[in-house]
Amino acid sequence: MTFRANLKSINDHAQDEINLKKRQLLLEEFKAGIWDAEEYRMKLKELNREDDEVRVGIPAAKRVRLSPDWDEFE
């Protein structure tokens, strides 16, 4: 493995650990009555969305493509 591949693997593993801890904390908060079932599901969806954004990098909706010929349409 190359240095970059090793670093990516280490970072991915660390991010997985963080995500697991976030989910465990959310579940404990739900069990403690801080969140009701609907709020828990909503928070879990938010965590899943964050996970997807972290894995992909910048979400597709935020990517911008510039075209060199846009200036011609004034």
Phi, psi and omega per residue, in radians:
M1 nan 2.546 3.102
T2 -1.444 2.951 3.123
F3 -1.035 -0.776 -3.126
R4 -1.128 -0.697 3.126
A5 -1.129 -0.720 3.093
N6 -1.107 -0.776 -3.136
L7 -1.102 -0.743 3.111
K8 -1.098 -0.725 3.123
S9 -1.092 -0.761 3.118
I10 -1.114 -0.784 3.130
N11 -1.116 -0.725 3.107
D12 -1.076 -0.755 3.129
H13 -1.107 -0.771 3.120
A14 -1.090 -0.730 3.124
Q15 -1.136 -0.676 3.087
D16 -1.073 -0.713 3.108
E17 -1.106 -0.746 3.124
I18 -1.096 -0.790 -3.135
N19 -1.086 -0.719 3.109
L20 -1.093 -0.765 3.131
K21 -1.121 -0.673 3.100
K22 -1.094 -0.757 3.137
R23 -1.158 -0.709 3.112
Q24 -1.099 -0.742 3.118
L25 -1.116 -0.745 3.117
L26 -1.073 -0.732 3.115
L27 -1.126 -0.735 3.111
E28 -1.109 -0.682 3.098
E29 -1.130 -0.682 3.092
F30 -1.110 -0.792 3.126
K31 -1.098 -0.563 -3.134
A32 -1.378 -0.124 3.100
G33 1.565 0.197 3.114
I34 -1.230 -0.665 3.132
W35 -2.036 2.515 2.961
D36 -1.495 3.102 -3.026
A37 -1.052 -0.739 -3.112
E38 -1.188 -0.728 3.105
E39 -1.105 -0.688 3.117
Y40 -1.063 -0.816 3.124
R41 -1.077 -0.706 3.140
M42 -1.130 -0.775 3.124
K43 -1.120 -0.672 3.119
L44 -1.134 -0.705 3.076
K45 -1.088 -0.705 3.105
E46 -1.072 -0.741 3.108
L47 -1.096 -0.731 3.134
N48 -1.123 -0.674 3.113
R49 -1.132 -0.740 3.087
E50 -1.047 -0.743 3.140
D51 -1.037 -0.784 -3.140
D52 -1.096 -0.722 3.140
E53 -1.146 -0.665 3.140
V54 -1.164 -0.749 -3.102
R55 -1.185 -0.684 -3.084
V56 -1.461 -0.487 -3.027
G57 1.798 -2.103 3.103
I58 -1.470 2.250 3.139
P59 -1.056 2.624 -3.088
A60 -1.013 -0.603 -3.113
A61 -1.143 -0.414 -3.106
K62 -1.668 -0.109 3.128
R63 -1.294 2.495 3.141
V64 -2.157 2.325 3.068
R65 -1.994 2.222 -3.139
L66 -1.801 2.478 3.118
S67 -1.975 2.310 -3.112
P68 -1.156 -0.335 -3.093
D69 -1.651 0.121 3.126
W70 -1.115 -0.571 -3.107
D71 -1.143 -0.314 -3.105
E72 -1.302 -0.307 -3.082
F73 -1.742 1.146 -3.122
E74 -1.622 nan nan
